[in-house]
Amino acid sequence: MTVLLEGSAVNVQKAFHHLIHFVESLTVPEESLANPNVCGVCCEEISRSYRLESCGHKFCRDCLILAINTALGDSNLFPLRCPQCRVDIAIVDLEWLLERTQWLKL
């Protein structure tokens, strides 16, 4: 199979990363797909869900904010990544999840 990506270098790179993530998701163990309504941070049923733009994983909004705030306190945890698949969290997600004062610190 051949995939041809065309466009600007930035868009091709984004498409490539999404394609890689998709292929990697095909190898996810079946048991981890058993209940998509369980938060990967607290392991409870998702409340006030938030789906990450970059990878599509869902978490409790509060759990995701807590994970991001924890990472903000440790430069070794940069770039900020999905707690489940480790794909970089998209800027648009950070804008929605972080308070303005936190956003300005980045």
Summary of the structure (lengths in Angstrom):
residues: 106
radius of gyration: 15.2
end to end distance: 40.5
largest distance: 46.9
contacts: 243
relative contact order: 0.12
helix: 46%
strand: 9%
